[in-house]
Structures are given as C-alpha cells and as structure tokens.
Amino acid sequence: MLKSLGIHDLIHFDFLDPPPQEALVMALEQLYALGALNHKGELTRLGRRMAEFPTDPMMSKMIMASEKYKCSEEILTIAAMLSVNNAVFYRPKDKIVHADTARQKFRIFFEAQKLEFFKKLFFLKIDMIFYNFEKMWKNTDYSTQWCYENFIQHRSMKRARDVRDQLEGLMTRVEIEIVSNSDPIAIRK
C-alpha cells in the first residue's frame, strides 16, 4: 500500500510504530514473488492493480488471476466468504444436535454435487463450499430465516455479501470483467 502512495524506501521510512525489519523484508519479497514489484522494488502494473483492493496481497493476486482464468464471479464470492474468517456456522448449546445435523446436511449436499474432486484440495473444497453457501442463500433472496434454520450466521453472510459488492465495484474499476466459469480446475489455478 505504501508503495502505491509513492513511498519507495520502506526500510528507512519513519513509521510511528515500525515493524521488525525482517517482517518488512519478507513482505517485500512476497510482493516480488507475486509480481507486484519488479527487480528494482518498484510497483508493477499488476502491483498497482492489486493495491486497489483492501485485501492481503495473496487475495489480491487471486482476484487478479481470476481475469486470466475467466472465473472472476466465483473468485469474488470465495474472497468475500473467506473475509468472514470461518464465522459462518453457529452452534447454540441448547441445539447442538440440530446444528450438527444442519452442517451434516450441507456436507451430504455438496458430496452429491460431485465435489469429491476437491477432497484432495482441502482449502479449495472449503472455498467452494463457501461459494455454494452464498449461492444457496442468494436463491432464498438472502433470507434471514434460511440462515436461522440452517444455523448459519446471518450477519457473517451479510458481511460477506457487502464485501463481495465492494470487491465487484473495485474489479470494475480496474477493468476486470465479471465472468463465470464452473470449471474447478480454472478456479483452483
């Protein structure tokens, strides 16, 4: 972010509360590895586009890559759902069995949807489950009742929807076309 503001020498920058130098160097190395910085430490075109997103660099890179693989619609939803930090389900003490049954129902549904392919790809499987949660919720016209019946945090889903809307606006601003691609291999890349 500081690079996008024109601050080039981060090592000698006068931070109010400076991060450890090792952490700063590791962050710069990560940005270089992601293609956000060139060999001189300057922001690349990709880096400038990534800086438009209020996400960590890995998430920004994933959003940028969605353009190449024509799966920006799916990646938008996955990024938004990941932003709620797994706070999707709730499990009230007086309804533990019902909550576990609801969660099991989703597992069975997703397996029936042929998501076995993702069993080897644990994190992608989780991401696709989040993607499918959002789709199912959308099909109920964002029903609070649906969330309640399925022991899903309505506030978390609403927050994810708001984040998704924000990211979609930013994608439009950096001229990434919103397209859908149900190919799990494209999404995985």
N, CA and C atoms as an extended XYZ file, in Angstrom:
567
Properties=species:S:1:pos:R:3:atomname:S:1:resname:S:1:resid:I:1 pbc="F F F"
N         0.826       -1.184        0.000 N   MET     1
C         0.000        0.000        0.000 CA  MET     1
C         0.876        1.256        0.000 C   MET     1
N         1.920        1.247        0.826 N   LEU     2
C         2.797        2.420        0.871 CA  LEU     2
C         3.484        2.639       -0.473 C   LEU     2
N         3.843        1.547       -1.142 N   LYS     3
C         4.463        1.665       -2.465 CA  LYS     3
C         3.517        2.372       -3.431 C   LYS     3
N         2.223        2.075       -3.333 N   SER     4
C         1.257        2.709       -4.237 CA  SER     4
C         1.081        4.194       -3.937 C   SER     4
N         1.490        4.621       -2.744 N   LEU     5
C         1.422        6.037       -2.372 CA  LEU     5
C         2.701        6.789       -2.731 C   LEU     5
N         3.646        6.076       -3.377 N   GLY     6
C         4.875        6.718       -3.818 CA  GLY     6
C         6.008        6.661       -2.811 C   GLY     6
N         5.861        5.887       -1.751 N   ILE     7
C         6.932        5.736       -0.761 CA  ILE     7
C         7.798        4.566       -1.216 C   ILE     7
N         9.007        4.868       -1.650 N   HIS     8
C         9.850        3.850       -2.270 CA  HIS     8
C        10.782        3.163       -1.283 C   HIS     8
N        11.341        3.888       -0.336 N   ASP     9
C        12.304        3.309        0.607 CA  ASP     9
C        11.599        2.964        1.916 C   ASP     9
N        11.045        1.773        1.970 N   LEU    10
C        10.294        1.369        3.160 CA  LEU    10
C        11.204        1.028        4.334 C   LEU    10
N        12.418        0.604        4.048 N   ILE    11
C        13.355        0.235        5.116 CA  ILE    11
C        13.689        1.454        5.979 C   ILE    11
N        13.844        2.618        5.359 N   HIS    12
C        14.216        3.826        6.093 CA  HIS    12
C        13.037        4.773        6.330 C   HIS    12
N        11.835        4.325        6.043 N   PHE    13
C        10.647        5.154        6.245 CA  PHE    13
C        10.429        5.375        7.742 C   PHE    13
N         9.999        6.562        8.110 N   ASP    14
C         9.813        6.932        9.518 CA  ASP    14
C         8.410        6.520       10.002 C   ASP    14
N         8.248        5.215       10.296 N   PHE    15
C         6.979        4.695       10.806 CA  PHE    15
C         6.751        5.194       12.229 C   PHE    15
N         5.500        5.433       12.606 N   LEU    16
C         5.184        5.758       14.000 CA  LEU    16
C         5.509        4.572       14.900 C   LEU    16
N         5.145        3.389       14.441 N   ASP    17
C         5.428        2.148       15.159 CA  ASP    17
C         6.037        1.186       14.141 C   ASP    17
N         7.361        1.237       13.966 N   PRO    18
C         7.992        0.483       12.878 CA  PRO    18
C         7.870       -1.032       13.064 C   PRO    18
N         7.574       -1.739       11.964 N   PRO    19
C         7.555       -3.204       12.032 CA  PRO    19
C         8.992       -3.717       12.094 C   PRO    19
N         9.188       -4.947       12.548 N   PRO    20
C        10.546       -5.507       12.521 CA  PRO    20
C        11.071       -5.511       11.080 C   PRO    20
N        12.340       -5.219       10.928 N   GLN    21
C        12.924       -5.120        9.593 CA  GLN    21
C        12.785       -6.436        8.828 C   GLN    21
N        12.906       -7.568        9.541 N   GLU    22
C        12.774       -8.877        8.884 CA  GLU    22
C        11.376       -9.039        8.281 C   GLU    22
N        10.356       -8.578        9.008 N   ALA    23
C         8.980       -8.678        8.517 CA  ALA    23
C         8.793       -7.814        7.274 C   ALA    23
N         9.402       -6.654        7.277 N   LEU    24
C         9.310       -5.751        6.135 CA  LEU    24
C         9.985       -6.368        4.910 C   LEU    24
N        11.153       -6.953        5.117 N   VAL    25
C        11.880       -7.592        4.013 CA  VAL    25
C        11.072       -8.777        3.474 C   VAL    25
N        10.496       -9.575        4.379 N   MET    26
C         9.681      -10.716        3.943 CA  MET    26
C         8.463      -10.246        3.150 C   MET    26
N         7.849       -9.157        3.571 N   ALA    27
C         6.685       -8.618        2.858 CA  ALA    27
C         7.084       -8.162        1.453 C   ALA    27
N         8.232       -7.497        1.343 N   LEU    28
C         8.707       -7.054        0.033 CA  LEU    28
C         9.043       -8.245       -0.856 C   LEU    28
N         9.636       -9.283       -0.269 N   GLU    29
C         9.937      -10.496       -1.037 CA  GLU    29
C         8.655      -11.154       -1.538 C   GLU    29
N         7.629      -11.172       -0.691 N   GLN    30
C         6.353      -11.752       -1.102 CA  GLN    30
C         5.753      -10.955       -2.261 C   GLN    30
N         5.790       -9.635       -2.157 N   LEU    31
C         5.262       -8.793       -3.233 CA  LEU    31
C         6.026       -9.025       -4.536 C   LEU    31
N         7.331       -9.223       -4.437 N   TYR    32
C         8.140       -9.514       -5.626 CA  TYR    32
C         7.734      -10.868       -6.210 C   TYR    32
N         7.593      -11.870       -5.344 N   ALA    33
C         7.210      -13.209       -5.803 CA  ALA    33
C         5.833      -13.209       -6.467 C   ALA    33
N         4.949      -12.357       -6.000 N   LEU    34
C         3.603      -12.269       -6.579 CA  LEU    34
C         3.569      -11.448       -7.868 C   LEU    34
N         4.692      -10.795       -8.189 N   GLY    35
C         4.741       -9.979       -9.399 CA  GLY    35
C         4.277       -8.552       -9.189 C   GLY    35
N         4.089       -8.152       -7.932 N   ALA    36
C         3.632       -6.793       -7.636 CA  ALA    36
C         4.786       -5.794       -7.667 C   ALA    36
N         6.010       -6.281       -7.467 N   LEU    37
C         7.209       -5.434       -7.526 CA  LEU    37
C         8.158       -5.988       -8.580 C   LEU    37
N         8.893       -5.099       -9.253 N   ASN    38
C         9.915       -5.558      -10.194 CA  ASN    38
C        11.243       -5.741       -9.457 C   ASN    38
N        12.295       -6.077      -10.187 N   HIS    39
C        13.597       -6.347       -9.559 CA  HIS    39
C        14.210       -5.110       -8.898 C   HIS    39
N        13.720       -3.916       -9.230 N   LYS    40
C        14.200       -2.684       -8.597 CA  LYS    40
C        13.366       -2.305       -7.372 C   LYS    40
N        12.333       -3.100       -7.081 N   GLY    41
C        11.463       -2.803       -5.949 CA  GLY    41
C        10.363       -1.809       -6.274 C   GLY    41
N        10.151       -1.565       -7.559 N   GLU    42
C         9.106       -0.632       -7.989 CA  GLU    42
C         7.813       -1.395       -8.263 C   GLU    42
N         6.703       -0.714       -8.034 N   LEU    43
C         5.402       -1.324       -8.318 CA  LEU    43
C         5.258       -1.607       -9.805 C   LEU    43
N         4.788       -2.795      -10.116 N   THR    44
C         4.484       -3.146      -11.498 CA  THR    44
C         3.044       -2.730      -11.797 C   THR    44
N         2.640       -2.893      -13.042 N   ARG    45
C         1.237       -2.615      -13.398 CA  ARG    45
C         0.322       -3.518      -12.573 C   ARG    45
N         0.705       -4.790      -12.461 N   LEU    46
C        -0.072       -5.731      -11.648 CA  LEU    46
C        -0.124       -5.259      -10.199 C   LEU    46
N         0.995       -4.796       -9.673 N   GLY    47
C         1.051       -4.305       -8.297 CA  GLY    47
C         0.142       -3.112       -8.063 C   GLY    47
N         0.077       -2.215       -9.049 N   ARG    48
C        -0.824       -1.058       -8.923 CA  ARG    48
C        -2.280       -1.508       -8.904 C   ARG    48
N        -2.603       -2.498       -9.723 N   ARG    49
C        -3.979       -3.017       -9.733 CA  ARG    49
C        -4.278       -3.738       -8.418 C   ARG    49
N        -3.318       -4.510       -7.920 N   MET    50
C        -3.507       -5.228       -6.654 CA  MET    50
C        -3.732       -4.258       -5.502 C   MET    50
N        -3.046       -3.119       -5.538 N   ALA    51
C        -3.148       -2.131       -4.453 CA  ALA    51
C        -4.535       -1.504       -4.368 C   ALA    51
N        -5.346       -1.644       -5.393 N   GLU    52
C        -6.711       -1.107       -5.376 CA  GLU    52
C        -7.621       -1.884       -4.422 C   GLU    52
N        -7.221       -3.107       -4.079 N   PHE    53
C        -8.074       -3.973       -3.270 CA  PHE    53
C        -7.672       -3.930       -1.800 C   PHE    53
N        -8.643       -3.818       -0.903 N   PRO    54
C        -8.351       -3.767        0.537 CA  PRO    54
C        -8.178       -5.169        1.126 C   PRO    54
N        -7.407       -5.986        0.422 N   THR    55
C        -7.186       -7.367        0.853 CA  THR    55
C        -5.689       -7.601        0.981 C   THR    55
N        -5.336       -8.747        1.564 N   ASP    56
C        -3.912       -9.051        1.648 CA  ASP    56
C        -3.389       -9.347        0.238 C   ASP    56
N        -2.075       -9.277        0.032 N   PRO    57
C        -1.522       -9.443       -1.314 CA  PRO    57
C        -1.888      -10.770       -1.985 C   PRO    57
N        -1.935      -11.850       -1.224 N   MET    58
C        -2.281      -13.147       -1.821 CA  MET    58
C        -3.709      -13.121       -2.366 C   MET    58
N        -4.619      -12.540       -1.603 N   MET    59
C        -6.014      -12.455       -2.039 CA  MET    59
C        -6.123      -11.546       -3.264 C   MET    59
N        -5.399      -10.429       -3.247 N   SER    60
C        -5.412       -9.518       -4.398 CA  SER    60
C        -4.890      -10.217       -5.645 C   SER    60
N        -3.842      -10.998       -5.491 N   LYS    61
C        -3.280      -11.735       -6.628 CA  LYS    61
C        -4.295      -12.756       -7.144 C   LYS    61
N        -5.003      -13.433       -6.229 N   MET    62
C        -6.022      -14.394       -6.633 CA  MET    62
C        -7.102      -13.686       -7.459 C   MET    62
N        -7.506      -12.510       -7.015 N   ILE    63
C        -8.524      -11.745       -7.739 CA  ILE    63
C        -8.007      -11.361       -9.125 C   ILE    63
N        -6.750      -10.931       -9.208 N   MET    64
C        -6.170      -10.571      -10.499 CA  MET    64
C        -6.091      -11.789      -11.420 C   MET    64
N        -5.706      -12.939      -10.871 N   ALA    65
C        -5.579      -14.157      -11.679 CA  ALA    65
C        -6.929      -14.641      -12.193 C   ALA    65
N        -8.002      -14.286      -11.499 N   SER    66
C        -9.330      -14.725      -11.941 CA  SER    66
C        -9.668      -14.176      -13.325 C   SER    66
N        -9.055      -13.066      -13.679 N   GLU    67
C        -9.276      -12.487      -15.008 CA  GLU    67
C        -8.727      -13.427      -16.077 C   GLU    67
N        -7.536      -13.931      -15.857 N   LYS    68
C        -6.887      -14.823      -16.822 CA  LYS    68
C        -7.674      -16.117      -16.999 C   LYS    68
N        -8.178      -16.658      -15.904 N   TYR    69
C        -8.857      -17.956      -15.946 CA  TYR    69
C       -10.369      -17.838      -16.118 C   TYR    69
N       -10.841      -16.610      -16.339 N   LYS    70
C       -12.263      -16.363      -16.619 CA  LYS    70
C       -13.185      -16.942      -15.546 C   LYS    70
N       -12.816      -16.721      -14.275 N   CYS    71
C       -13.633      -17.227      -13.160 CA  CYS    71
C       -13.797      -16.152      -12.088 C   CYS    71
N       -13.887      -14.901      -12.515 N   SER    72
C       -13.948      -13.798      -11.553 CA  SER    72
C       -15.202      -13.845      -10.693 C   SER    72
N       -16.304      -14.323      -11.222 N   GLU    73
C       -17.548      -14.429      -10.449 CA  GLU    73
C       -17.347      -15.344       -9.237 C   GLU    73
N       -16.755      -16.501       -9.468 N   GLU    74
C       -16.533      -17.459       -8.383 CA  GLU    74
C       -15.498      -16.944       -7.386 C   GLU    74
N       -14.426      -16.360       -7.891 N   ILE    75
C       -13.365      -15.865       -7.013 CA  ILE    75
C       -13.864      -14.709       -6.157 C   ILE    75
N       -14.719      -13.870       -6.706 N   LEU    76
C       -15.324      -12.785       -5.921 CA  LEU    76
C       -16.027      -13.343       -4.689 C   LEU    76
N       -16.837      -14.352       -4.908 N   THR    77
C       -17.600      -14.940       -3.808 CA  THR    77
C       -16.684      -15.638       -2.821 C   THR    77
N       -15.703      -16.382       -3.320 N   ILE    78
C       -14.770      -17.080       -2.434 CA  ILE    78
C       -14.002      -16.073       -1.582 C   ILE    78
N       -13.498      -15.012       -2.197 N   ALA    79
C       -12.755      -13.984       -1.451 CA  ALA    79
C       -13.637      -13.347       -0.387 C   ALA    79
N       -14.874      -13.061       -0.731 N   ALA    80
C       -15.795      -12.440        0.233 CA  ALA    80
C       -16.100      -13.381        1.389 C   ALA    80
N       -16.340      -14.649        1.084 N   MET    81
C       -16.646      -15.613        2.143 CA  MET    81
C       -15.428      -15.841        3.038 C   MET    81
N       -14.237      -15.846        2.458 N   LEU    82
C       -13.028      -16.004        3.278 CA  LEU    82
C       -12.826      -14.805        4.198 C   LEU    82
N       -13.352      -13.662        3.827 N   SER    83
C       -13.182      -12.460        4.646 CA  SER    83
C       -13.928      -12.538        5.972 C   SER    83
N       -14.892      -13.441        6.095 N   VAL    84
C       -15.631      -13.560        7.358 CA  VAL    84
C       -14.942      -14.522        8.328 C   VAL    84
N       -13.775      -15.024        7.960 N   ASN    85
C       -12.937      -15.833        8.855 CA  ASN    85
C       -13.644      -17.052        9.436 C   ASN    85
N       -14.285      -17.824        8.600 N   ASN    86
C       -14.934      -19.074        9.007 CA  ASN    86
C       -16.028      -18.896       10.050 C   ASN    86
N       -16.522      -17.695       10.233 N   ALA    87
C       -17.587      -17.453       11.214 CA  ALA    87
C       -18.944      -17.608       10.539 C   ALA    87
N       -19.135      -18.703        9.830 N   VAL    88
C       -20.356      -18.904        9.071 CA  VAL    88
C       -21.386      -19.670        9.891 C   VAL    88
N       -20.964      -20.775       10.471 N   PHE    89
C       -21.894      -21.582       11.265 CA  PHE    89
C       -21.923      -21.117       12.714 C   PHE    89
N       -23.030      -21.354       13.372 N   TYR    90
C       -23.071      -21.193       14.820 CA  TYR    90
C       -23.688      -22.455       15.401 C   TYR    90
N       -23.395      -22.690       16.672 N   ARG    91
C       -23.773      -23.941       17.325 CA  ARG    91
C       -24.264      -23.638       18.735 C   ARG    91
N       -25.536      -23.241       18.883 N   PRO    92
C       -26.038      -22.913       20.222 CA  PRO    92
C       -26.040      -24.143       21.130 C   PRO    92
N       -25.702      -23.928       22.389 N   LYS    93
C       -25.580      -25.043       23.337 CA  LYS    93
C       -26.859      -25.853       23.464 C   LYS    93
N       -28.001      -25.188       23.364 N   ASP    94
C       -29.266      -25.902       23.531 CA  ASP    94
C       -29.732      -26.607       22.251 C   ASP    94
N       -28.996      -26.418       21.143 N   LYS    95
C       -29.393      -27.048       19.875 CA  LYS    95
C       -28.195      -27.658       19.148 C   LYS    95
N       -27.263      -28.209       19.888 N   ILE    96
C       -26.040      -28.760       19.294 CA  ILE    96
C       -26.363      -29.841       18.268 C   ILE    96
N       -27.265      -30.750       18.611 N   VAL    97
C       -27.603      -31.849       17.704 CA  VAL    97
C       -28.216      -31.302       16.413 C   VAL    97
N       -29.119      -30.335       16.530 N   HIS    98
C       -29.747      -29.744       15.344 CA  HIS    98
C       -28.712      -29.017       14.475 C   HIS    98
N       -27.808      -28.294       15.118 N   ALA    99
C       -26.775      -27.565       14.375 CA  ALA    99
C       -25.855      -28.544       13.645 C   ALA    99
N       -25.467      -29.621       14.329 N   ASP   100
C       -24.609      -30.626       13.697 CA  ASP   100
C       -25.331      -31.315       12.539 C   ASP   100
N       -26.626      -31.545       12.703 N   THR   101
C       -27.425      -32.156       11.637 CA  THR   101
C       -27.490      -31.229       10.422 C   THR   101
N       -27.668      -29.940       10.658 N   ALA   102
C       -27.702      -28.970        9.556 CA  ALA   102
C       -26.368      -28.950        8.824 C   ALA   102
N       -25.286      -28.964        9.564 N   ARG   103
C       -23.957      -28.964        8.949 CA  ARG   103
C       -23.750      -30.239        8.136 C   ARG   103
N       -24.196      -31.368        8.695 N   GLN   104
C       -24.087      -32.656        8.003 CA  GLN   104
C       -24.905      -32.629        6.705 C   GLN   104
N       -26.066      -32.002        6.747 N   LYS   105
C       -26.922      -31.897        5.562 CA  LYS   105
C       -26.176      -31.187        4.426 C   LYS   105
N       -25.434      -30.131        4.771 N   PHE   106
C       -24.663      -29.431        3.748 CA  PHE   106
C       -23.551      -30.318        3.201 C   PHE   106
N       -22.898      -31.067        4.084 N   ARG   107
C       -21.819      -31.950        3.632 CA  ARG   107
C       -22.361      -32.966        2.634 C   ARG   107
N       -23.494      -33.561        2.959 N   ILE   108
C       -24.098      -34.552        2.065 CA  ILE   108
C       -24.500      -33.898        0.745 C   ILE   108
N       -25.072      -32.695        0.820 N   PHE   109
C       -25.474      -31.986       -0.397 CA  PHE   109
C       -24.271      -31.740       -1.304 C   PHE   109
N       -23.173      -31.269       -0.728 N   PHE   110
C       -22.016      -30.943       -1.548 CA  PHE   110
C       -21.369      -32.186       -2.131 C   PHE   110
N       -21.376      -33.278       -1.383 N   GLU   111
C       -20.841      -34.516       -1.936 CA  GLU   111
C       -21.717      -34.993       -3.084 C   GLU   111
N       -23.018      -34.820       -2.966 N   ALA   112
C       -23.924      -35.184       -4.052 CA  ALA   112
C       -23.685      -34.315       -5.285 C   ALA   112
N       -23.139      -33.126       -5.082 N   GLN   113
C       -22.843      -32.219       -6.190 CA  GLN   113
C       -21.506      -32.558       -6.853 C   GLN   113
N       -20.968      -33.706       -6.546 N   LYS   114
C       -19.717      -34.190       -7.158 CA  LYS   114
C       -18.511      -33.344       -6.778 C   LYS   114
N       -18.456      -32.941       -5.520 N   LEU   115
C       -17.296      -32.174       -5.069 CA  LEU   115
C       -16.198      -33.084       -4.521 C   LEU   115
N       -16.309      -34.404       -4.795 N   GLU   116
C       -15.268      -35.317       -4.329 CA  GLU   116
C       -13.903      -34.917       -4.888 C   GLU   116
N       -13.909      -34.332       -6.086 N   PHE   117
C       -12.675      -33.870       -6.712 CA  PHE   117
C       -11.881      -32.987       -5.770 C   PHE   117
N       -12.588      -32.250       -4.922 N   PHE   118
C       -11.933      -31.294       -4.044 CA  PHE   118
C       -11.407      -31.920       -2.758 C   PHE   118
N       -11.694      -33.202       -2.531 N   LYS   119
C       -11.239      -33.806       -1.281 CA  LYS   119
C        -9.720      -33.756       -1.154 C   LYS   119
N        -9.025      -33.841       -2.260 N   LYS   120
C        -7.568      -33.759       -2.228 CA  LYS   120
C        -7.108      -32.315       -2.065 C   LYS   120
N        -7.993      -31.401       -2.313 N   LEU   121
C        -7.663      -29.978       -2.283 CA  LEU   121
C        -8.447      -29.322       -1.164 C   LEU   121
N        -8.071      -29.595        0.068 N   PHE   122
C        -8.867      -29.213        1.231 CA  PHE   122
C        -9.296      -27.757        1.208 C   PHE   122
N        -8.363      -26.847        1.025 N   PHE   123
C        -8.722      -25.437        1.102 CA  PHE   123
C        -9.646      -25.036       -0.039 C   PHE   123
N        -9.409      -25.565       -1.217 N   LEU   124
C       -10.308      -25.241       -2.317 CA  LEU   124
C       -11.691      -25.812       -2.051 C   LEU   124
N       -11.741      -26.986       -1.445 N   LYS   125
C       -13.047      -27.563       -1.111 CA  LYS   125
C       -13.796      -26.618       -0.175 C   LYS   125
N       -13.106      -26.128        0.833 N   ILE   126
C       -13.735      -25.188        1.761 CA  ILE   126
C       -14.198      -23.944        1.001 C   ILE   126
N       -13.351      -23.430        0.115 N   ASP   127
C       -13.715      -22.252       -0.661 CA  ASP   127
C       -14.945      -22.511       -1.515 C   ASP   127
N       -15.003      -23.677       -2.141 N   MET   128
C       -16.157      -23.996       -2.979 CA  MET   128
C       -17.411      -24.179       -2.128 C   MET   128
N       -17.252      -24.711       -0.931 N   ILE   129
C       -18.400      -24.827       -0.030 CA  ILE   129
C       -18.915      -23.431        0.306 C   ILE   129
N       -17.999      -22.504        0.629 N   PHE   130
C       -18.412      -21.133        0.902 CA  PHE   130
C       -19.109      -20.533       -0.321 C   PHE   130
N       -18.563      -20.802       -1.489 N   TYR   131
C       -19.178      -20.302       -2.722 CA  TYR   131
C       -20.607      -20.833       -2.845 C   TYR   131
N       -20.780      -22.125       -2.575 N   ASN   132
C       -22.112      -22.722       -2.680 CA  ASN   132
C       -23.059      -22.220       -1.595 C   ASN   132
N       -22.544      -21.952       -0.385 N   PHE   133
C       -23.389      -21.351        0.659 CA  PHE   133
C       -23.977      -20.044        0.159 C   PHE   133
N       -23.127      -19.215       -0.398 N   GLU   134
C       -23.579      -17.903       -0.859 CA  GLU   134
C       -24.621      -18.065       -1.961 C   GLU   134
N       -24.389      -19.009       -2.882 N   LYS   135
C       -25.359      -19.240       -3.956 CA  LYS   135
C       -26.699      -19.706       -3.393 C   LYS   135
N       -26.655      -20.620       -2.428 N   MET   136
C       -27.897      -21.128       -1.835 CA  MET   136
C       -28.638      -20.001       -1.112 C   MET   136
N       -27.899      -19.185       -0.381 N   TRP   137
C       -28.507      -18.065        0.348 CA  TRP   137
C       -29.119      -17.071       -0.631 C   TRP   137
N       -28.403      -16.810       -1.722 N   LYS   138
C       -28.908      -15.890       -2.746 CA  LYS   138
C       -30.217      -16.421       -3.335 C   LYS   138
N       -30.300      -17.744       -3.537 N   ASN   139
C       -31.514      -18.346       -4.100 CA  ASN   139
C       -32.725      -18.193       -3.181 C   ASN   139
N       -32.491      -17.913       -1.901 N   THR   140
C       -33.606      -17.681       -0.967 CA  THR   140
C       -33.880      -16.187       -0.813 C   THR   140
N       -33.323      -15.394       -1.709 N   ASP   141
C       -33.436      -13.934       -1.655 CA  ASP   141
C       -32.838      -13.391       -0.351 C   ASP   141
N       -31.698      -13.985        0.035 N   TYR   142
C       -30.943      -13.558        1.214 CA  TYR   142
C       -31.787      -13.626        2.488 C   TYR   142
N       -32.480      -14.723        2.641 N   SER   143
C       -33.415      -14.907        3.751 CA  SER   143
C       -32.718      -15.078        5.101 C   SER   143
N       -33.150      -14.289        6.061 N   THR   144
C       -32.691      -14.443        7.446 CA  THR   144
C       -33.191      -15.776        7.993 C   THR   144
N       -34.400      -16.143        7.631 N   GLN   145
C       -35.000      -17.392        8.101 CA  GLN   145
C       -34.184      -18.598        7.627 C   GLN   145
N       -33.732      -18.588        6.382 N   TRP   146
C       -32.916      -19.683        5.857 CA  TRP   146
C       -31.644      -19.826        6.690 C   TRP   146
N       -31.019      -18.709        7.002 N   CYS   147
C       -29.812      -18.746        7.838 CA  CYS   147
C       -30.136      -19.344        9.202 C   CYS   147
N       -31.210      -18.888        9.813 N   TYR   148
C       -31.610      -19.372       11.134 CA  TYR   148
C       -31.865      -20.877       11.101 C   TYR   148
N       -32.601      -21.345       10.112 N   GLU   149
C       -32.942      -22.767       10.013 CA  GLU   149
C       -31.724      -23.643        9.767 C   GLU   149
N       -30.694      -23.082        9.165 N   ASN   150
C       -29.500      -23.854        8.828 CA  ASN   150
C       -28.313      -23.546        9.736 C   ASN   150
N       -28.558      -22.820       10.824 N   PHE   151
C       -27.525      -22.487       11.812 CA  PHE   151
C       -26.335      -21.787       11.163 C   PHE   151
N       -26.666      -20.860       10.290 N   ILE   152
C       -25.656      -20.052        9.610 CA  ILE   152
C       -25.799      -18.621       10.110 C   ILE   152
N       -24.671      -18.004       10.420 N   GLN   153
C       -24.666      -16.635       10.935 CA  GLN   153
C       -25.126      -15.664        9.843 C   GLN   153
N       -26.297      -15.090       10.023 N   HIS   154
C       -26.825      -14.142        9.042 CA  HIS   154
C       -25.913      -12.927        8.916 C   HIS   154
N       -25.396      -12.437       10.039 N   ARG   155
C       -24.510      -11.261        9.993 CA  ARG   155
C       -23.246      -11.545        9.190 C   ARG   155
N       -22.697      -12.743        9.356 N   SER   156
C       -21.493      -13.102        8.597 CA  SER   156
C       -21.796      -13.176        7.106 C   SER   156
N       -22.931      -13.753        6.769 N   MET   157
C       -23.313      -13.850        5.359 CA  MET   157
C       -23.569      -12.458        4.772 C   MET   157
N       -24.208      -11.600        5.542 N   LYS   158
C       -24.470      -10.232        5.073 CA  LYS   158
C       -23.151       -9.478        4.893 C   LYS   158
N       -22.247       -9.668        5.836 N   ARG   159
C       -20.942       -9.012        5.717 CA  ARG   159
C       -20.209       -9.515        4.468 C   ARG   159
N       -20.256      -10.823        4.234 N   ALA   160
C       -19.615      -11.382        3.041 CA  ALA   160
C       -20.251      -10.812        1.771 C   ALA   160
N       -21.570      -10.662        1.770 N   ARG   161
C       -22.252      -10.085        0.607 CA  ARG   161
C       -21.807       -8.635        0.397 C   ARG   161
N       -21.677       -7.874        1.483 N   ASP   162
C       -21.219       -6.485        1.377 CA  ASP   162
C       -19.788       -6.417        0.849 C   ASP   162
N       -18.926       -7.308        1.356 N   VAL   163
C       -17.535       -7.355        0.881 CA  VAL   163
C       -17.518       -7.716       -0.602 C   VAL   163
N       -18.355       -8.679       -0.979 N   ARG   164
C       -18.423       -9.093       -2.383 CA  ARG   164
C       -18.822       -7.912       -3.269 C   ARG   164
N       -19.830       -7.166       -2.842 N   ASP   165
C       -20.269       -5.996       -3.615 CA  ASP   165
C       -19.137       -4.977       -3.753 C   ASP   165
N       -18.404       -4.761       -2.662 N   GLN   166
C       -17.282       -3.820       -2.696 CA  GLN   166
C       -16.201       -4.313       -3.660 C   GLN   166
N       -15.852       -5.595       -3.564 N   LEU   167
C       -14.824       -6.148       -4.449 CA  LEU   167
C       -15.266       -6.098       -5.909 C   LEU   167
N       -16.543       -6.351       -6.140 N   GLU   168
C       -17.058       -6.289       -7.515 CA  GLU   168
C       -16.905       -4.876       -8.082 C   GLU   168
N       -17.198       -3.873       -7.279 N   GLY   169
C       -17.015       -2.492       -7.717 CA  GLY   169
C       -15.558       -2.183       -8.024 C   GLY   169
N       -14.662       -2.694       -7.197 N   LEU   170
C       -13.231       -2.468       -7.425 CA  LEU   170
C       -12.750       -3.206       -8.670 C   LEU   170
N       -13.290       -4.409       -8.902 N   MET   171
C       -12.921       -5.145      -10.117 CA  MET   171
C       -13.348       -4.367      -11.358 C   MET   171
N       -14.512       -3.782      -11.297 N   THR   172
C       -14.986       -2.969      -12.417 CA  THR   172
C       -14.055       -1.772      -12.616 C   THR   172
N       -13.621       -1.172      -11.506 N   ARG   173
C       -12.737       -0.006      -11.584 CA  ARG   173
C       -11.393       -0.339      -12.232 C   ARG   173
N       -10.863       -1.539      -11.963 N   VAL   174
C        -9.583       -1.921      -12.575 CA  VAL   174
C        -9.795       -2.699      -13.874 C   VAL   174
N       -11.039       -2.669      -14.354 N   GLU   175
C       -11.415       -3.233      -15.654 CA  GLU   175
C       -11.229       -4.740      -15.748 C   GLU   175
N       -11.636       -5.438      -14.697 N   ILE   176
C       -11.691       -6.898      -14.746 CA  ILE   176
C       -13.142       -7.268      -15.014 C   ILE   176
N       -13.348       -7.975      -16.103 N   GLU   177
C       -14.701       -8.382      -16.474 CA  GLU   177
C       -15.196       -9.458      -15.508 C   GLU   177
N       -16.434       -9.339      -15.073 N   ILE   178
C       -17.035      -10.321      -14.174 CA  ILE   178
C       -17.634      -11.425      -15.037 C   ILE   178
N       -16.971      -12.581      -15.020 N   VAL   179
C       -17.431      -13.729      -15.808 CA  VAL   179
C       -17.427      -14.968      -14.933 C   VAL   179
N       -18.274      -15.912      -15.297 N   SER   180
C       -18.397      -17.143      -14.525 CA  SER   180
C       -17.784      -18.307      -15.289 C   SER   180
N       -17.186      -19.223      -14.541 N   ASN   181
C       -16.585      -20.417      -15.120 CA  ASN   181
C       -16.714      -21.519      -14.080 C   ASN   181
N       -17.520      -22.500      -14.345 N   SER   182
C       -17.744      -23.552      -13.354 CA  SER   182
C       -16.660      -24.625      -13.371 C   SER   182
N       -15.634      -24.455      -14.195 N   ASP   183
C       -14.550      -25.429      -14.259 CA  ASP   183
C       -13.705      -25.352      -12.988 C   ASP   183
N       -13.731      -26.413      -12.159 N   PRO   184
C       -12.983      -26.361      -10.892 CA  PRO   184
C       -11.478      -26.218      -11.084 C   PRO   184
N       -10.961      -26.661      -12.209 N   ILE   185
C        -9.519      -26.539      -12.449 CA  ILE   185
C        -9.151      -25.074      -12.671 C   ILE   185
N        -9.966      -24.346      -13.400 N   ALA   186
C        -9.709      -22.911      -13.611 CA  ALA   186
C        -9.778      -22.168      -12.288 C   ALA   186
N       -10.754      -22.514      -11.468 N   ILE   187
C       -10.900      -21.848      -10.171 CA  ILE   187
C        -9.714      -22.180       -9.277 C   ILE   187
N        -9.253      -23.417       -9.318 N   ARG   188
C        -8.123      -23.845       -8.491 CA  ARG   188
C        -6.849      -23.089       -8.843 C   ARG   188
N        -6.670      -22.788      -10.106 N   LYS   189
C        -5.445      -22.103      -10.542 CA  LYS   189
C        -5.412      -20.711       -9.982 C   LYS   189
